[in-house]
Amino acid sequence: MISATIIALTDTAGDVMDAILLEAMKIYLSNAVDIIPFQFISSKEKIKAIMNRYSNIPDNEKIYVHAFMNKELRDYIRKKPVPQHDVIGPLLDVIEETTQAQQDEPITRHQLNDAYFDRIEAIEFTVNNDDGKNPSGLVDADIVLLGVSRTGKTPLSMILANRNVRVANLPIMPEADVPYELYHVDHDKIIGLMTTPNVLKNYRTERMKSYGLDETSYYASPERINEELDYAKDLYNKLDCNLVINTSERSIEESAAIILAYMEENKLLNKASS
């Protein structure tokens, strides 16, 4: 199965978008789909910047799903020659045509309360601490996700960030020592991600094929995969992880729900909202 990336854009908090994508992912193997959400987009420049950021992903491996209440932003993205789907626009168009009402100003009105700013902070923190690029942020995270390549760390992090959870995620491999900062993180906050060798091999093989590389490379070989998974198990035991999730057995949304419940049970859920 070929993996894909859904880049979700909206000028609201994204609740409608979240609900639609969650329902859609129940039909398909959501582990093969990365969802990258962006909320509260207020300008064409922001849309352009996001599209530039993900321009390296081939068009046949991505789709922009958007829900803009602001007609100017909606019309702007519709004109872009990229794979896209408008979630809310057709409904608004029908309402406007039927009622003859004109949207003179953006419909969206944000109540800038503490919850709103907490969510923005969590998303910014999670983006800045994605894929191990800021080891010093590990100790400040609400939770730290560990996992070998292609276990769903980034999409899972972004879903949790949208629940006001500040997430740092870190890729692990036998050849690379984990940052020393990790050993200063409360072990209750460290969550390990696992998968099965067959599922991981399928993902990596498809990834290599999508880049036009040799699908029989060592990266996707059973020997390499087993080596990495064994290393991950040993590391989780060494770090005394209380929670290890097999992402091959459930959707990313289900994994997020397990983590939120775990955080609630262990009183780690300070800012997160369900």
Secondary structure, 3 states (H helix, E strand, C coil): CCCEEEEEEECCCCHHHHHHHHHHHHHCCHHHEEEEEECCCCCHHHHHHHHHHCCCCCHHHEEEEEECCCHHHHHHHHCCCCCEEECCHHHHHHHHHHHCCCCCCCCCCCCCCHHHHHHHHHHHHHHHCHHHCCHHHHHHCCEEEEECCCCCHHHHHHHHHCCCCCEEEEECECCECCCHHHHHCCHHHEEEEECCHHHHHHHHHHHHHHCCCCCCCHHHCHHHHHHHHHHHHHHHHHCCCCEEEEHHHCCHHHHHHHHHHHHHHCCCCCCCCC
